[in-house]
Amino acid sequence: QEQLVESGGGLVQAGGSLRLSCAASGSIFSLNAMGWYRQTPGKQRELVAGITTGGMTIYSESVKGRSTISRDYAKNTVFLQMNSLKPEDTAVYYCNARPLRTGWGPEYGLWGQGTQVTVSS
């Protein structure tokens, strides 16, 4: 039943790194733009990074320069490499699949169940 499965979250010290992975079905992965979003209690989930089927990327200003999104068609998997992590990066990170025509708003697409990222000092 799970069509998007995230992994790679956990507890990390400030300044450390994590690589999140999202495994998708072949049809979902190949036909859609993929994105990583994050959400904290009381706040709307926000885009962290996105990547189109053609490999074009977008990053939020808060992670730009520290994170890299990529996709591996052979593995039907999208990755988010996060470096220089800060306590404010603490959130549940969600994988998302959507047609690019919807834009990158948080209200569209198919979602995974999320993976917790906690950054401590």
N, C-alpha and C positions, 0 to 999 in steps of 0.2 A: 504493500500500500504506500510505503514511503517512496516518493519520486525524487526528492532531493534530500541527501543525507550529509550533514555537516560533521566535521571532526577536526581535531587539532587544538581546541580550546583548552584552557587550564589556568593555573596560577603561575605567574611569572613576576620576577622582580622588575622594578622600574629600570628602564634602559635595556631590558632584554628583548628577545624576539620570539615570535610564534609564526607558524605557517598553518593557516586554516585551509581545509580541503572541503570541497562539495562535490559529491558524486551524484550524477544524474543519469536518467535513462538516455539512451542514444538519441531518440527522436526529440526529446525535450532539449537536450544539450545542443544538438546540431542546428536546430531551427530557431533558437532564441538568443537574445542578449542575456548575459548573466551578470549578476551583481551581488555585492555584499553590503548588507545594511546592519545597523546596530541600534539597540534600544535599551534605555535605562528606565527604571520605574518613574511613572508620571510624565514621560516624554514620548513624543511621536518618534517612531523609528526613522533613522536618517541614512541616506546613502553614504557609504564609505568609499566604495569603488565599483565601477562597472566596466564591462568589456563586451563589445559587439561580436557578432559572428565573424566579422572581418578583422578583429583584433584591435579596433580602436578603443581607447580607454578613457575613463573619466575618474577623477578623484575628488573627494571633499578637501577643502582647504586645510582642515585639521589634520589630515594624514598625508597630504601631498608631500613627497620627498622622503617619507618614512615607510611607505607601503607600496607594494607592487602587486597588481592583479594579473593573472595569466590563465590561459586555458589550454588543456591538453586533449586534443580530439581523439587520440588513441585510447585514452583512459576515461573519456567522458567526464572529465573533472576540471573544475575551476579552483584556482588557488588564490589565497591572499597572504602574501608574505608581509609581516609587520615587524618593523625594527624600531629601536629607540622608543619602546613603549612607555607610556605615561599613565599615572593613576586614572586620569580622565578618559583613557581608552577603555576602562572597565565597562562592560556591557554584555548583553547577549547578542551574538552576531548571527545573522540570518542569511542564508543563501536564497537567491531569487532568480527566477527565470521569467522572461517577458518578451513580447514582440517589441522591437525598438521603437515602433510608432507610438507607443504609450508614453514615451519619455521615461525619466528616472524617478518619478514621484513614488512615495512609499505606499500608495494605495493600490498598486497594480501587481498582477502576476501571481505566479505560483511560489509558495514559500516552503522552506525547510523548517524543522522544529527548533533550530537554533543550537548554538554551542556557546557556553559561558567562557568569557575571557575576563580574568581578574588580574589587575596589575597592582602590586603592593610596593611599598617603599622599604 
